[in-house]
Amino acid sequence: MSTYIDVASETATTSKAARPTGFGEIMPALLFVGIFFIVPVVALLLRSVFEPVAGFGNYAELLGSATYLKIFANTFIVSGLVTAISLLIGFPVAWTLAIMPTRLASLIFAVLLLSMWTNLLARTYAWMVLLQRTGLINKMLMGMGLINQPLPLVNNLTGVTIGMTYIMLPFIILPLYGVIKKIDPAILQAAALCGANRWQCLTRVLLPLAARGMVAGALMVFVMSLGYYVTPSLLGGTANMMLAELIAQFVQSLVNWGMGGAAALVLLVVTLSLYAVQLRLFGVQNTGGR
């Protein structure tokens, strides 16, 4: 008995000694975040407040100008549309991948990953070719007799929404697939045995169980869409500018770091606010309820 107690006490002592003490083990990560994230953000904040003159004039001009507010509206409208369309398309695709045979699902996953690995600029130029007035999409619609003249699908927000939805789809399909795959099919079978029809199984069982993955994927797509640059600049044109293009214009063309920093920090605040809302609704609640 005494031997057992001695061994147990030695094991407890060893485990306590093995536990990390202080911030020594995470200090490299903290330094990395501090140098490459916190310091640039603080520098940007300072430049937005002190350039060209000290004060909050950059923020007042940014939020008080009708032109800049239109750019903000374009950004949030397109990001919201891209998120909603990606969710509507991505959920059925993720559900289909979760229930189909493994080999076929692996093949479709390979196609999704290949589209993600393909150069973004090449994919955007491909959509420019497809969406232009003499492109394949307009030719097919006119050949089928659905339209009489080509639709304006480039150099407007319609083209931006189409191109960004295509690019963002994998980022919402993958988290949704991971959540749906973990749902026990017996739950849906039990709901059907209890008298639930297909619509009730979808709305009252499947969607609530997959809500966490839907919110995570939607937040990822929305935040990425807010700061997207290449696709909106090529498919939207200068008349339909979004916030990332505005920041690039402030910094590169106008060399106005104050206004560029103000716009970037507004975007950062919106992103962090959305993330805080997600944590509040789907992080803290779920963790506390377990």
C-alpha atoms as an extended CHARMM CRD file, in Angstrom:
* protein
*
       290  EXT
         1         1  MET       CA              0.0000000000        0.0000000000        0.0000000000  PROA      1               0.0000000000
         2         2  SER       CA              2.7980000000        2.4060000000        0.8890000000  PROA      2               0.0000000000
         3         3  THR       CA              4.5690000000        1.5530000000       -2.3760000000  PROA      3               0.0000000000
         4         4  TYR       CA              1.3970000000        2.3990000000       -4.3220000000  PROA      4               0.0000000000
         5         5  ILE       CA              1.0890000000        5.7300000000       -2.5150000000  PROA      5               0.0000000000
         6         6  ASP       CA              4.7500000000        6.5470000000       -3.2110000000  PROA      6               0.0000000000
         7         7  VAL       CA              4.3360000000        5.7530000000       -6.9250000000  PROA      7               0.0000000000
         8         8  ALA       CA              1.1700000000        7.8380000000       -7.0970000000  PROA      8               0.0000000000
         9         9  SER       CA              2.8270000000       10.7950000000       -5.3930000000  PROA      9               0.0000000000
        10        10  GLU       CA              5.8400000000       10.5700000000       -7.7130000000  PROA      10              0.0000000000
        11        11  THR       CA              3.5210000000       10.4790000000      -10.7570000000  PROA      11              0.0000000000
        12        12  ALA       CA              1.6190000000       13.5240000000       -9.5160000000  PROA      12              0.0000000000
        13        13  THR       CA              4.8740000000       15.3690000000       -8.8890000000  PROA      13              0.0000000000
        14        14  THR       CA              6.1580000000       14.4930000000      -12.3490000000  PROA      14              0.0000000000
        15        15  SER       CA              2.9220000000       15.6140000000      -14.0130000000  PROA      15              0.0000000000
        16        16  LYS       CA              3.0180000000       18.9190000000      -12.1410000000  PROA      16              0.0000000000
        17        17  ALA       CA              6.6240000000       19.4270000000      -13.1560000000  PROA      17              0.0000000000
        18        18  ALA       CA              5.7370000000       18.6770000000      -16.7690000000  PROA      18              0.0000000000
        19        19  ARG       CA              3.0590000000       21.3460000000      -16.8860000000  PROA      19              0.0000000000
        20        20  PRO       CA              4.1070000000       24.6190000000      -18.5140000000  PROA      20              0.0000000000
        21        21  THR       CA              4.6980000000       27.4430000000      -16.0810000000  PROA      21              0.0000000000
        22        22  GLY       CA              4.2620000000       31.0630000000      -17.1290000000  PROA      22              0.0000000000
        23        23  PHE       CA              4.3220000000       32.2720000000      -20.7320000000  PROA      23              0.0000000000
        24        24  GLY       CA              7.6460000000       30.7490000000      -21.6850000000  PROA      24              0.0000000000
        25        25  GLU       CA              6.2710000000       28.1810000000      -24.1230000000  PROA      25              0.0000000000
        26        26  ILE       CA              3.8660000000       30.5450000000      -25.8640000000  PROA      26              0.0000000000
        27        27  MET       CA              6.2160000000       33.5290000000      -25.9390000000  PROA      27              0.0000000000
        28        28  PRO       CA              7.3650000000       32.8850000000      -29.5670000000  PROA      28              0.0000000000
        29        29  ALA       CA              3.7510000000       32.8720000000      -30.7310000000  PROA      29              0.0000000000
        30        30  LEU       CA              2.9950000000       36.0370000000      -28.7480000000  PROA      30              0.0000000000
        31        31  LEU       CA              6.0490000000       37.7560000000      -30.2090000000  PROA      31              0.0000000000
        32        32  PHE       CA              5.0310000000       36.7310000000      -33.7160000000  PROA      32              0.0000000000
        33        33  VAL       CA              1.4950000000       38.1100000000      -33.2570000000  PROA      33              0.0000000000
        34        34  GLY       CA              2.8210000000       41.2620000000      -31.6380000000  PROA      34              0.0000000000
        35        35  ILE       CA              5.4130000000       42.0170000000      -34.3320000000  PROA      35              0.0000000000
        36        36  PHE       CA              3.4190000000       41.0740000000      -37.4120000000  PROA      36              0.0000000000
        37        37  PHE       CA             -0.1290000000       42.0190000000      -36.3420000000  PROA      37              0.0000000000
        38        38  ILE       CA             -0.3850000000       44.3100000000      -33.3260000000  PROA      38              0.0000000000
        39        39  VAL       CA              2.4960000000       46.6350000000      -34.2570000000  PROA      39              0.0000000000
        40        40  PRO       CA              1.2900000000       47.2140000000      -37.8650000000  PROA      40              0.0000000000
        41        41  VAL       CA             -2.2860000000       47.7920000000      -36.6830000000  PROA      41              0.0000000000
        42        42  VAL       CA             -1.1490000000       50.3010000000      -34.0630000000  PROA      42              0.0000000000
        43        43  ALA       CA              1.0520000000       52.0360000000      -36.6410000000  PROA      43              0.0000000000
        44        44  LEU       CA             -1.8920000000       52.2150000000      -39.0230000000  PROA      44              0.0000000000
        45        45  LEU       CA             -4.0840000000       53.6240000000      -36.2570000000  PROA      45              0.0000000000
        46        46  LEU       CA             -1.5220000000       56.3000000000      -35.4750000000  PROA      46              0.0000000000
        47        47  ARG       CA             -1.1470000000       57.2810000000      -39.1190000000  PROA      47              0.0000000000
        48        48  SER       CA             -4.9280000000       57.4990000000      -39.5340000000  PROA      48              0.0000000000
        49        49  VAL       CA             -5.0880000000       59.8850000000      -36.5720000000  PROA      49              0.0000000000
        50        50  PHE       CA             -1.9370000000       61.9910000000      -37.1370000000  PROA      50              0.0000000000
        51        51  GLU       CA             -1.7040000000       62.2180000000      -40.9600000000  PROA      51              0.0000000000
        52        52  PRO       CA             -1.9860000000       64.7180000000      -42.5510000000  PROA      52              0.0000000000
        53        53  VAL       CA             -2.9870000000       66.5770000000      -39.3650000000  PROA      53              0.0000000000
        54        54  ALA       CA             -3.6910000000       65.3230000000      -35.8600000000  PROA      54              0.0000000000
        55        55  GLY       CA             -7.3200000000       64.5310000000      -35.1400000000  PROA      55              0.0000000000
        56        56  PHE       CA            -10.1620000000       62.4200000000      -36.4510000000  PROA      56              0.0000000000
        57        57  GLY       CA            -10.5830000000       64.3420000000      -39.6770000000  PROA      57              0.0000000000
        58        58  ASN       CA             -9.8820000000       61.2580000000      -41.7980000000  PROA      58              0.0000000000
        59        59  TYR       CA            -12.6990000000       59.3300000000      -40.1520000000  PROA      59              0.0000000000
        60        60  ALA       CA            -15.0630000000       62.3020000000      -40.4300000000  PROA      60              0.0000000000
        61        61  GLU       CA            -14.3120000000       62.6420000000      -44.1460000000  PROA      61              0.0000000000
        62        62  LEU       CA            -14.5560000000       58.9080000000      -44.7320000000  PROA      62              0.0000000000
        63        63  LEU       CA            -17.9010000000       58.4780000000      -42.9770000000  PROA      63              0.0000000000
        64        64  GLY       CA            -19.3230000000       61.8460000000      -44.0360000000  PROA      64              0.0000000000
        65        65  SER       CA            -18.7600000000       61.6510000000      -47.7920000000  PROA      65              0.0000000000
        66        66  ALA       CA            -21.5560000000       60.2790000000      -49.9950000000  PROA      66              0.0000000000
        67        67  THR       CA            -18.9660000000       58.8210000000      -52.3800000000  PROA      67              0.0000000000
        68        68  TYR       CA            -17.1890000000       56.8460000000      -49.6690000000  PROA      68              0.0000000000
        69        69  LEU       CA            -20.4810000000       55.7560000000      -48.1210000000  PROA      69              0.0000000000
        70        70  LYS       CA            -21.5230000000       54.3810000000      -51.5180000000  PROA      70              0.0000000000
        71        71  ILE       CA            -18.3130000000       52.3440000000      -51.5930000000  PROA      71              0.0000000000
        72        72  PHE       CA            -19.0990000000       51.0260000000      -48.1140000000  PROA      72              0.0000000000
        73        73  ALA       CA            -22.6130000000       50.1570000000      -49.2980000000  PROA      73              0.0000000000
        74        74  ASN       CA            -21.2330000000       48.3490000000      -52.3670000000  PROA      74              0.0000000000
        75        75  THR       CA            -18.8830000000       46.3790000000      -50.1530000000  PROA      75              0.0000000000
        76        76  PHE       CA            -21.5130000000       45.2460000000      -47.6610000000  PROA      76              0.0000000000
        77        77  ILE       CA            -24.1790000000       44.5470000000      -50.2970000000  PROA      77              0.0000000000
        78        78  VAL       CA            -21.8680000000       42.4120000000      -52.4190000000  PROA      78              0.0000000000
        79        79  SER       CA            -20.4350000000       40.6300000000      -49.3820000000  PROA      79              0.0000000000
        80        80  GLY       CA            -23.9350000000       39.8850000000      -48.0840000000  PROA      80              0.0000000000
        81        81  LEU       CA            -25.1400000000       38.6200000000      -51.4730000000  PROA      81              0.0000000000
        82        82  VAL       CA            -22.0480000000       36.4630000000      -51.9420000000  PROA      82              0.0000000000
        83        83  THR       CA            -22.5020000000       34.9950000000      -48.4490000000  PROA      83              0.0000000000
        84        84  ALA       CA            -26.2180000000       34.2730000000      -48.9350000000  PROA      84              0.0000000000
        85        85  ILE       CA            -25.7860000000       32.7300000000      -52.4030000000  PROA      85              0.0000000000
        86        86  SER       CA            -22.7720000000       30.6900000000      -51.2760000000  PROA      86              0.0000000000
        87        87  LEU       CA            -24.7890000000       29.3750000000      -48.3300000000  PROA      87              0.0000000000
        88        88  LEU       CA            -27.7850000000       28.4850000000      -50.5150000000  PROA      88              0.0000000000
        89        89  ILE       CA            -25.5610000000       26.6280000000      -52.9700000000  PROA      89              0.0000000000
        90        90  GLY       CA            -23.0320000000       25.2760000000      -50.4950000000  PROA      90              0.0000000000
        91        91  PHE       CA            -25.4670000000       23.6160000000      -48.0800000000  PROA      91              0.0000000000
        92        92  PRO       CA            -27.0160000000       21.2060000000      -50.6340000000  PROA      92              0.0000000000
        93        93  VAL       CA            -23.5670000000       20.4430000000      -52.0180000000  PROA      93              0.0000000000
        94        94  ALA       CA            -22.1710000000       19.7070000000      -48.5490000000  PROA      94              0.0000000000
        95        95  TRP       CA            -25.1870000000       17.5430000000      -47.7030000000  PROA      95              0.0000000000
        96        96  THR       CA            -24.8040000000       15.6240000000      -50.9740000000  PROA      96              0.0000000000
        97        97  LEU       CA            -21.1100000000       15.0800000000      -50.3130000000  PROA      97              0.0000000000
        98        98  ALA       CA            -21.8880000000       13.8070000000      -46.8220000000  PROA      98              0.0000000000
        99        99  ILE       CA            -24.3360000000       11.1300000000      -48.0110000000  PROA      99              0.0000000000
       100       100  MET       CA            -22.8070000000       10.0490000000      -51.3230000000  PROA      100             0.0000000000
       101       101  PRO       CA            -20.3550000000        7.1260000000      -51.7080000000  PROA      101             0.0000000000
       102       102  THR       CA            -16.8420000000        7.7880000000      -50.4960000000  PROA      102             0.0000000000
       103       103  ARG       CA            -15.1160000000        7.4220000000      -53.8700000000  PROA      103             0.0000000000
       104       104  LEU       CA            -17.4090000000        9.8410000000      -55.6350000000  PROA      104             0.0000000000
       105       105  ALA       CA            -17.1960000000       12.2900000000      -52.7300000000  PROA      105             0.0000000000
       106       106  SER       CA            -13.3830000000       12.1070000000      -52.8900000000  PROA      106             0.0000000000
       107       107  LEU       CA            -13.4890000000       12.9160000000      -56.6040000000  PROA      107             0.0000000000
       108       108  ILE       CA            -15.6830000000       15.9720000000      -56.0340000000  PROA      108             0.0000000000
       109       109  PHE       CA            -13.4450000000       17.0570000000      -53.1740000000  PROA      109             0.0000000000
       110       110  ALA       CA            -10.4800000000       16.8560000000      -55.5420000000  PROA      110             0.0000000000
       111       111  VAL       CA            -12.2930000000       19.1690000000      -57.9590000000  PROA      111             0.0000000000
       112       112  LEU       CA            -13.0480000000       21.6260000000      -55.1440000000  PROA      112             0.0000000000
       113       113  LEU       CA             -9.4670000000       21.6390000000      -53.9280000000  PROA      113             0.0000000000
       114       114  LEU       CA             -8.1750000000       22.0110000000      -57.4800000000  PROA      114             0.0000000000
       115       115  SER       CA            -10.3370000000       25.0990000000      -57.9350000000  PROA      115             0.0000000000
       116       116  MET       CA             -8.9330000000       26.5400000000      -54.6920000000  PROA      116             0.0000000000
       117       117  TRP       CA             -5.3440000000       25.8370000000      -55.7360000000  PROA      117             0.0000000000
       118       118  THR       CA             -5.7440000000       27.3820000000      -59.1890000000  PROA      118             0.0000000000
       119       119  ASN       CA             -4.3150000000       30.8770000000      -59.4660000000  PROA      119             0.0000000000
       120       120  LEU       CA             -6.8910000000       33.4880000000      -58.4330000000  PROA      120             0.0000000000
       121       121  LEU       CA             -5.9600000000       35.8770000000      -61.2250000000  PROA      121             0.0000000000
       122       122  ALA       CA             -6.3780000000       33.1470000000      -63.8440000000  PROA      122             0.0000000000
       123       123  ARG       CA             -9.8140000000       32.2240000000      -62.4820000000  PROA      123             0.0000000000
       124       124  THR       CA            -10.9310000000       35.8490000000      -62.4920000000  PROA      124             0.0000000000
       125       125  TYR       CA             -9.7720000000       36.3750000000      -66.0700000000  PROA      125             0.0000000000
       126       126  ALA       CA            -11.6370000000       33.1970000000      -67.0360000000  PROA      126             0.0000000000
       127       127  TRP       CA            -14.8340000000       34.6970000000      -65.6140000000  PROA      127             0.0000000000
       128       128  MET       CA            -14.1650000000       37.8970000000      -67.5640000000  PROA      128             0.0000000000
       129       129  VAL       CA            -14.1200000000       35.8430000000      -70.7510000000  PROA      129             0.0000000000
       130       130  LEU       CA            -17.2760000000       33.9480000000      -69.8000000000  PROA      130             0.0000000000
       131       131  LEU       CA            -19.2850000000       36.9820000000      -68.6920000000  PROA      131             0.0000000000
       132       132  GLN       CA            -18.4550000000       39.5010000000      -71.4020000000  PROA      132             0.0000000000
       133       133  ARG       CA            -21.0850000000       40.4680000000      -74.0090000000  PROA      133             0.0000000000
       134       134  THR       CA            -19.6200000000       38.0630000000      -76.5750000000  PROA      134             0.0000000000
       135       135  GLY       CA            -18.8180000000       35.4340000000      -73.9430000000  PROA      135             0.0000000000
       136       136  LEU       CA            -20.0470000000       31.8780000000      -73.6700000000  PROA      136             0.0000000000
       137       137  ILE       CA            -22.8330000000       32.6080000000      -71.1570000000  PROA      137             0.0000000000
       138       138  ASN       CA            -24.4860000000       35.3110000000      -73.2820000000  PROA      138             0.0000000000
       139       139  LYS       CA            -24.1070000000       33.2090000000      -76.4200000000  PROA      139             0.0000000000
       140       140  MET       CA            -25.7720000000       30.2190000000      -74.7420000000  PROA      140             0.0000000000
       141       141  LEU       CA            -28.6540000000       32.3300000000      -73.4070000000  PROA      141             0.0000000000
       142       142  MET       CA            -29.2120000000       33.9190000000      -76.7950000000  PROA      142             0.0000000000
       143       143  GLY       CA            -28.9380000000       30.5550000000      -78.5460000000  PROA      143             0.0000000000
       144       144  MET       CA            -31.6080000000       29.1090000000      -76.2450000000  PROA      144             0.0000000000
       145       145  GLY       CA            -33.8670000000       32.0660000000      -77.0180000000  PROA      145             0.0000000000
       146       146  LEU       CA            -33.9870000000       33.2700000000      -73.4050000000  PROA      146             0.0000000000
       147       147  ILE       CA            -32.6360000000       36.7460000000      -74.2280000000  PROA      147             0.0000000000
       148       148  ASN       CA            -32.6200000000       38.9000000000      -77.3530000000  PROA      148             0.0000000000
       149       149  GLN       CA            -29.4890000000       40.8960000000      -76.5920000000  PROA      149             0.0000000000
       150       150  PRO       CA            -26.4060000000       40.2770000000      -74.4570000000  PROA      150             0.0000000000
       151       151  LEU       CA            -26.7250000000       40.9080000000      -70.7340000000  PROA      151             0.0000000000
       152       152  PRO       CA            -24.2960000000       43.3360000000      -69.0530000000  PROA      152             0.0000000000
       153       153  LEU       CA            -22.4690000000       40.9340000000      -66.7430000000  PROA      153             0.0000000000
       154       154  VAL       CA            -19.0540000000       42.6310000000      -66.5420000000  PROA      154             0.0000000000
       155       155  ASN       CA            -17.9920000000       45.9800000000      -65.0640000000  PROA      155             0.0000000000
       156       156  ASN       CA            -20.8670000000       45.9350000000      -62.5940000000  PROA      156             0.0000000000
       157       157  LEU       CA            -21.7390000000       44.4290000000      -59.2290000000  PROA      157             0.0000000000
       158       158  THR       CA            -23.4610000000       41.4810000000      -60.9180000000  PROA      158             0.0000000000
       159       159  GLY       CA            -20.1870000000       40.2480000000      -62.3510000000  PROA      159             0.0000000000
       160       160  VAL       CA            -18.4240000000       40.8260000000      -59.0340000000  PROA      160             0.0000000000
       161       161  THR       CA            -21.0710000000       38.7960000000      -57.1920000000  PROA      161             0.0000000000
       162       162  ILE       CA            -20.8710000000       35.9100000000      -59.6760000000  PROA      162             0.0000000000
       163       163  GLY       CA            -17.0820000000       35.7640000000      -59.6620000000  PROA      163             0.0000000000
       164       164  MET       CA            -16.7370000000       36.0570000000      -55.8910000000  PROA      164             0.0000000000
       165       165  THR       CA            -19.4530000000       33.4550000000      -55.2520000000  PROA      165             0.0000000000
       166       166  TYR       CA            -17.5300000000       30.9650000000      -57.3700000000  PROA      166             0.0000000000
       167       167  ILE       CA            -14.3350000000       31.7020000000      -55.4640000000  PROA      167             0.0000000000
       168       168  MET       CA            -15.9460000000       31.5830000000      -52.0100000000  PROA      168             0.0000000000
       169       169  LEU       CA            -17.9810000000       28.3930000000      -52.4360000000  PROA      169             0.0000000000
       170       170  PRO       CA            -15.2400000000       25.9890000000      -51.2540000000  PROA      170             0.0000000000
       171       171  PHE       CA            -14.7620000000       28.0200000000      -48.0780000000  PROA      171             0.0000000000
       172       172  ILE       CA            -18.3680000000       27.3960000000      -47.0510000000  PROA      172             0.0000000000
       173       173  ILE       CA            -18.7100000000       23.8490000000      -48.3820000000  PROA      173             0.0000000000
       174       174  LEU       CA            -15.7630000000       22.4710000000      -46.4110000000  PROA      174             0.0000000000
       175       175  PRO       CA            -16.8610000000       23.5680000000      -42.8860000000  PROA      175             0.0000000000
       176       176  LEU       CA            -20.4720000000       22.6090000000      -43.6530000000  PROA      176             0.0000000000
       177       177  TYR       CA            -19.3860000000       19.1660000000      -44.8080000000  PROA      177             0.0000000000
       178       178  GLY       CA            -17.4180000000       18.6150000000      -41.6080000000  PROA      178             0.0000000000
       179       179  VAL       CA            -20.4460000000       19.4960000000      -39.4520000000  PROA      179             0.0000000000
       180       180  ILE       CA            -23.0170000000       17.5640000000      -41.4820000000  PROA      180             0.0000000000
       181       181  LYS       CA            -20.7960000000       14.4920000000      -41.6660000000  PROA      181             0.0000000000
       182       182  LYS       CA            -20.7990000000       14.2810000000      -37.8510000000  PROA      182             0.0000000000
       183       183  ILE       CA            -24.6020000000       14.2750000000      -37.6290000000  PROA      183             0.0000000000
       184       184  ASP       CA            -25.8840000000       10.7970000000      -36.8460000000  PROA      184             0.0000000000
       185       185  PRO       CA            -28.3000000000        9.6710000000      -39.6070000000  PROA      185             0.0000000000
       186       186  ALA       CA            -30.3010000000        7.8760000000      -36.9170000000  PROA      186             0.0000000000
       187       187  ILE       CA            -31.4730000000       11.2970000000      -35.6840000000  PROA      187             0.0000000000
       188       188  LEU       CA            -33.1440000000       12.0320000000      -39.0140000000  PROA      188             0.0000000000
       189       189  GLN       CA            -34.5800000000        8.5100000000      -39.1330000000  PROA      189             0.0000000000
       190       190  ALA       CA            -36.0040000000        8.9660000000      -35.6490000000  PROA      190             0.0000000000
       191       191  ALA       CA            -37.6160000000       12.2390000000      -36.7050000000  PROA      191             0.0000000000
       192       192  ALA       CA            -39.1630000000       10.5560000000      -39.7280000000  PROA      192             0.0000000000
       193       193  LEU       CA            -40.4690000000        7.6870000000      -37.5820000000  PROA      193             0.0000000000
       194       194  CYS       CA            -42.0570000000       10.2460000000      -35.2710000000  PROA      194             0.0000000000
       195       195  GLY       CA            -44.0680000000       11.6320000000      -38.1910000000  PROA      195             0.0000000000
       196       196  ALA       CA            -41.8660000000       14.4700000000      -39.4530000000  PROA      196             0.0000000000
       197       197  ASN       CA            -41.9550000000       15.0270000000      -43.2050000000  PROA      197             0.0000000000
       198       198  ARG       CA            -38.8930000000       15.9440000000      -45.2610000000  PROA      198             0.0000000000
       199       199  TRP       CA            -39.3700000000       19.6770000000      -44.7940000000  PROA      199             0.0000000000
       200       200  GLN       CA            -39.7130000000       19.3100000000      -41.0370000000  PROA      200             0.0000000000
       201       201  CYS       CA            -36.6390000000       17.0690000000      -40.8860000000  PROA      201             0.0000000000
       202       202  LEU       CA            -34.7220000000       19.7560000000      -42.7490000000  PROA      202             0.0000000000
       203       203  THR       CA            -35.9130000000       22.8130000000      -40.8360000000  PROA      203             0.0000000000
       204       204  ARG       CA            -36.3130000000       21.3550000000      -37.3430000000  PROA      204             0.0000000000
       205       205  VAL       CA            -33.5520000000       18.7650000000      -37.2090000000  PROA      205             0.0000000000
       206       206  LEU       CA            -30.8360000000       19.1560000000      -39.8500000000  PROA      206             0.0000000000
       207       207  LEU       CA            -30.5660000000       22.9450000000      -39.9970000000  PROA      207             0.0000000000
       208       208  PRO       CA            -30.3790000000       23.4490000000      -36.1920000000  PROA      208             0.0000000000
       209       209  LEU       CA            -27.7230000000       20.7470000000      -35.9160000000  PROA      209             0.0000000000
       210       210  ALA       CA            -25.7200000000       22.2840000000      -38.7650000000  PROA      210             0.0000000000
       211       211  ALA       CA            -26.2370000000       25.8840000000      -37.6190000000  PROA      211             0.0000000000
       212       212  ARG       CA            -22.7710000000       26.1900000000      -36.0860000000  PROA      212             0.0000000000
       213       213  GLY       CA            -21.0600000000       25.1720000000      -39.3170000000  PROA      213             0.0000000000
       214       214  MET       CA            -23.3460000000       27.4320000000      -41.3400000000  PROA      214             0.0000000000
       215       215  VAL       CA            -22.5110000000       30.4450000000      -39.1900000000  PROA      215             0.0000000000
       216       216  ALA       CA            -18.7810000000       29.6800000000      -39.2120000000  PROA      216             0.0000000000
       217       217  GLY       CA            -18.7280000000       29.2870000000      -42.9890000000  PROA      217             0.0000000000
       218       218  ALA       CA            -20.9190000000       32.3420000000      -43.5690000000  PROA      218             0.0000000000
       219       219  LEU       CA            -18.7390000000       34.4950000000      -41.3170000000  PROA      219             0.0000000000
       220       220  MET       CA            -15.5920000000       33.3150000000      -43.0890000000  PROA      220             0.0000000000
       221       221  VAL       CA            -17.0520000000       34.0860000000      -46.5170000000  PROA      221             0.0000000000
       222       222  PHE       CA            -18.4380000000       37.4590000000      -45.4420000000  PROA      222             0.0000000000
       223       223  VAL       CA            -15.1980000000       38.6280000000      -43.8480000000  PROA      223             0.0000000000
       224       224  MET       CA            -13.1090000000       37.4630000000      -46.7960000000  PROA      224             0.0000000000
       225       225  SER       CA            -15.5100000000       39.1840000000      -49.1870000000  PROA      225             0.0000000000
       226       226  LEU       CA            -15.2060000000       42.4730000000      -47.2890000000  PROA      226             0.0000000000
       227       227  GLY       CA            -11.4770000000       42.6230000000      -47.9530000000  PROA      227             0.0000000000
       228       228  TYR       CA            -11.3360000000       41.0720000000      -51.4260000000  PROA      228             0.0000000000
       229       229  TYR       CA             -9.4150000000       43.0540000000      -54.0280000000  PROA      229             0.0000000000
       230       230  VAL       CA             -8.5230000000       41.2030000000      -57.2490000000  PROA      230             0.0000000000
       231       231  THR       CA            -11.9460000000       39.9710000000      -58.3540000000  PROA      231             0.0000000000
       232       232  PRO       CA            -13.8690000000       43.2120000000      -57.6560000000  PROA      232             0.0000000000
       233       233  SER       CA            -11.2040000000       45.3320000000      -59.3610000000  PROA      233             0.0000000000
       234       234  LEU       CA            -11.2690000000       43.2070000000      -62.5440000000  PROA      234             0.0000000000
       235       235  LEU       CA            -14.9800000000       42.3830000000      -62.8000000000  PROA      235             0.0000000000
       236       236  GLY       CA            -16.4180000000       45.5230000000      -61.2250000000  PROA      236             0.0000000000
       237       237  GLY       CA            -14.4230000000       48.3810000000      -62.6490000000  PROA      237             0.0000000000
       238       238  THR       CA            -13.8400000000       51.8040000000      -61.1390000000  PROA      238             0.0000000000
       239       239  ALA       CA            -17.5340000000       52.7360000000      -61.1930000000  PROA      239             0.0000000000
       240       240  ASN       CA            -18.3370000000       49.9190000000      -58.7660000000  PROA      240             0.0000000000
       241       241  MET       CA            -15.4270000000       50.2040000000      -56.3770000000  PROA      241             0.0000000000
       242       242  MET       CA            -15.2990000000       48.2650000000      -53.1280000000  PROA      242             0.0000000000
       243       243  LEU       CA            -13.4760000000       49.0370000000      -49.9000000000  PROA      243             0.0000000000
       244       244  ALA       CA            -10.2930000000       47.0800000000      -50.6210000000  PROA      244             0.0000000000
       245       245  GLU       CA             -9.9010000000       48.9420000000      -53.9260000000  PROA      245             0.0000000000
       246       246  LEU       CA            -10.4480000000       52.2480000000      -52.1170000000  PROA      246             0.0000000000
       247       247  ILE       CA             -7.6990000000       51.4400000000      -49.6040000000  PROA      247             0.0000000000
       248       248  ALA       CA             -5.3250000000       50.4850000000      -52.4300000000  PROA      248             0.0000000000
       249       249  GLN       CA             -6.1180000000       53.7310000000      -54.2380000000  PROA      249             0.0000000000
       250       250  PHE       CA             -5.4940000000       55.8160000000      -51.1190000000  PROA      250             0.0000000000
       251       251  VAL       CA             -2.1200000000       54.1710000000      -50.4830000000  PROA      251             0.0000000000
       252       252  GLN       CA             -0.7810000000       53.5560000000      -54.0120000000  PROA      252             0.0000000000
       253       253  SER       CA             -2.2390000000       56.3300000000      -56.1480000000  PROA      253             0.0000000000
       254       254  LEU       CA             -2.9540000000       59.1730000000      -53.7250000000  PROA      254             0.0000000000
       255       255  VAL       CA             -0.2300000000       58.2760000000      -51.1780000000  PROA      255             0.0000000000
       256       256  ASN       CA             -2.7000000000       59.2200000000      -48.4610000000  PROA      256             0.0000000000
       257       257  TRP       CA             -1.8150000000       56.8600000000      -45.6310000000  PROA      257             0.0000000000
       258       258  GLY       CA             -4.1220000000       58.6460000000      -43.2230000000  PROA      258             0.0000000000
       259       259  MET       CA             -7.2890000000       57.9580000000      -45.2160000000  PROA      259             0.0000000000
       260       260  GLY       CA             -6.0630000000       54.4760000000      -46.1400000000  PROA      260             0.0000000000
       261       261  GLY       CA             -5.4240000000       53.6640000000      -42.4910000000  PROA      261             0.0000000000
       262       262  ALA       CA             -8.8450000000       55.0090000000      -41.4850000000  PROA      262             0.0000000000
       263       263  ALA       CA            -10.6000000000       52.8560000000      -44.0920000000  PROA      263             0.0000000000
       264       264  ALA       CA             -8.5700000000       49.7930000000      -43.1080000000  PROA      264             0.0000000000
       265       265  LEU       CA             -9.3420000000       50.2350000000      -39.4280000000  PROA      265             0.0000000000
       266       266  VAL       CA            -13.0680000000       50.6620000000      -40.0900000000  PROA      266             0.0000000000
       267       267  LEU       CA            -12.9330000000       47.3620000000      -41.9540000000  PROA      267             0.0000000000
       268       268  LEU       CA            -11.0020000000       45.7630000000      -39.0840000000  PROA      268             0.0000000000
       269       269  VAL       CA            -13.5190000000       46.9840000000      -36.4970000000  PROA      269             0.0000000000
       270       270  VAL       CA            -16.4130000000       45.5670000000      -38.5350000000  PROA      270             0.0000000000
       271       271  THR       CA            -14.6300000000       42.2270000000      -38.8680000000  PROA      271             0.0000000000
       272       272  LEU       CA            -13.8370000000       41.9600000000      -35.1560000000  PROA      272             0.0000000000
       273       273  SER       CA            -17.4080000000       42.9570000000      -34.2660000000  PROA      273             0.0000000000
       274       274  LEU       CA            -18.8140000000       40.1760000000      -36.4320000000  PROA      274             0.0000000000
       275       275  TYR       CA            -16.4110000000       37.6910000000      -34.8810000000  PROA      275             0.0000000000
       276       276  ALA       CA            -17.4330000000       38.8370000000      -31.3910000000  PROA      276             0.0000000000
       277       277  VAL       CA            -21.0990000000       38.3360000000      -32.2810000000  PROA      277             0.0000000000
       278       278  GLN       CA            -20.3460000000       34.8130000000      -33.4890000000  PROA      278             0.0000000000
       279       279  LEU       CA            -18.4840000000       33.9830000000      -30.2880000000  PROA      279             0.0000000000
       280       280  ARG       CA            -21.3210000000       35.4040000000      -28.2330000000  PROA      280             0.0000000000
       281       281  LEU       CA            -24.0400000000       33.4400000000      -30.0080000000  PROA      281             0.0000000000
       282       282  PHE       CA            -22.3020000000       30.2080000000      -30.9790000000  PROA      282             0.0000000000
       283       283  GLY       CA            -19.1500000000       30.0390000000      -28.8890000000  PROA      283             0.0000000000
       284       284  VAL       CA            -19.8340000000       30.9820000000      -25.2990000000  PROA      284             0.0000000000
       285       285  GLN       CA            -23.4070000000       29.6780000000      -25.2660000000  PROA      285             0.0000000000
       286       286  ASN       CA            -22.5570000000       26.2850000000      -26.6410000000  PROA      286             0.0000000000
       287       287  THR       CA            -19.5390000000       25.9170000000      -24.4330000000  PROA      287             0.0000000000
       288       288  GLY       CA            -21.4290000000       26.8990000000      -21.3670000000  PROA      288             0.0000000000
       289       289  GLY       CA            -24.3100000000       24.6070000000      -22.1340000000  PROA      289             0.0000000000
       290       290  ARG       CA            -22.1780000000       21.4800000000      -22.3000000000  PROA      290             0.0000000000
